[in-house]
Amino acid sequence: MKKNNVFELVAMSTLLAIIIVLQLISGFITINGVSITLALIPIVVGGVLFGPKKGIILGTAFGLVVLIQSIVGVEPTGALLWNINPVYTLIIIMSKAILAGFVPAIVYKSLANKNKILAIIVASILAPIVNTSMFLIGMFTFFYNVLQTWAAGENVIIYALTFLVAINFIVEFSINTILSPVIVRIVKVIRKEE
């Protein structure tokens, strides 16, 4: 039991460090002013391995890093939104991050008894979907006028889907879908050998 607790503590600490580093790096990688989220991979891995509560912890850490990047101006979209309305920006950033940790973990937990590989794949796919969906919901709920300004007379929905999330989502979705199941599998193999 103690060995498992030590492994979980070390693994969670490592995942938290990876989330911070990946988000700091990805804050500088932007497409259409929106940064690519690489930190979803360790969030999914932690949620799958240690459950929804740990997924929430990892998601919260991710959200806090994004929030700090937004406040200091490193994350361009977040910085702009923060300057317009900090409260709404906080709600968007933290809700998308926390749910990106919780939803994949809870779905994995509910599907794992039937098929662990399918459960990992579904969880991996859900993280970028939840992250992007919550961002869009937040933008349409709190910052619709900003979207209208950015769209410059074009259809706001098409603008948001095409310019704000299309390429970013495809990159995040691809990376997460390909790497998360592989990483979880490796960790599980290592864990069995201990």
N, C-alpha and C positions, 0 to 999 in steps of 0.2 A: 504494500500500500504506500509506504514512504517513498519507494523508488518511483512509483507513478506520480506522486505529488511533486517530487523533484523534477521529473521529466516534464510535467505540465508547466511548472514554474519557469524552467529554462526555455521550453518551447514558446510559451507566451511572451516571455521577455524578448526572445529572438524575433518573434513575429512582430511585436511592437516596434522594435528597432528597424526591422525591414520596412514596415509601413511608413515610418517617419522618413527614412532615407529615400524610398521610392517616391513618396509624395513630394519631398523636397526637390528631387530630380525632375519629376514630371511637371512640377510647377513652372518649369522653364521650357517645357515642350508643349507648344500650343498650336492648334489648328483653328483658324477663324476666331482667335481670341479666347478659345476655351481649351484648358489644359487636358491632356490625356491622363486618365486615372490608371496608374499601374498598381496602386496599393490594394486593389480588390483581391488580388491573388492571395496574399497572406491573410486577408480577412476571411476569405472562404476556407482556406486551409485550417485556420484556427477554429472557425465555427463548426466545420465538419469533424475535426478531431476532438474538440472539447465541449461542444454544445452551444446552444443559443445564447446563454449568458456570456460566454467568452466571445462569441460573435459580436454581441452588443458592445463589450469592452473594446474590442479591436476596431469596430466601426466608429465608436466614440473617439478613439485616439485619432483615427483618420480624419474625422470631422473637425477635431480641434486643430490639427495641422493645417487643414484647408482654411479654417477660419482665421488662424494666425496669418497665413499667406495672403488672405484677402485683406485683412486689416493693414498689413504692411505694404500691400500693393504688388506682391509677387504674382498672385493669381489674378490675371487681368479682369475676367468677368466678375469674380467675387469682389475685387476691389471696387469696381464700378458700382455694383449693387450695394456694397457696404456704404459707399458715399451717398447713395440715394436713400436707403433705409436699412440701418444696421439690424433692427429687430427682425424684419422679414428675411434678410440675408442669413441671419443666424438660424432661423427656423428652417430655411431651405437646406443649408449646408448640414446642419446636425441631423435633420430628419432623413435625408437621403443617405447619409453615412451610417447612422445607427440601423436603419432598415436594411441597408446593403450587408450589414453583418448579421442581423437577426433572421431575415426571411430565408436566405440560403441555408442557414443552420437548422432552422425549424423544419424546412422542407426536407433536408437531408435526413433529419431525425425521424420524420414520419415515413420516409420511403426506404430507409436503410434495411429494415427487416425483410423487405420484399426483394430488393436488388441493390446492393451497395454501389456497384459501378454506375448503374443508372442514377442512383441517388446523388452521387458525386457529380456526375455530368449535369444533372438538372440544377443542383445547387450552384455549380460554376456558371451556368448560363444565366441563372436568375440574378446574380450580383450586379452585372452591368445593366441588366434590364431595370432592376429596382433603382439603381443609382441614377440612371438617365431619366426614367419615368418620374421619379420624385423631383428631379431638377426641372423637368418640363412642367409638371403640375404646379410647382412653386412659381415658376416664371409666369405661367398663365394666370395664376391666382393673385400674385402680389405685384408682378412687374409687367402686366400686359401693355401698359402705355410705353414702357421701354422697348418691348418687342415691336410695337407698332412703329416707333421711331427708327429702330434698326432695320425694319422691313422696308422702310421708305416707300410706302404705297403698294408694295407687293402683298400677297396673301400672307398673313402672319403665321398661320399654321405651316404652310409650305416653307416659309423662311426659317422658322424655328427647326423644323425637321431637316431641312437641307443644309443650312449654314451653321446652326448651333450644335447639332448632335450627330449628323449623318456620319461623317468621317470618324469623329471621335468615338462614337458608339461602335462602329464597325471594328476599329482598332481595339478598343477595350473588350468588346465581345469576343473577338478572335483570340486575343492574348489570354483572356481568362478561360475561355472554353478549352483551349489547347493545353495550357500549362497547369491549371489548378488540379485536374484529375491526376496528372503525372506527379506533381509535387505531393499530393495527398498519398498517392500510392507509395512513393519513396519513403515518406515519413512513416507510414504504417509498416512497411517492411523493416525499417530500422528499429522501430518500436518493438516489433516481435522478436528481433534478434537480441534485445537487451536482456 
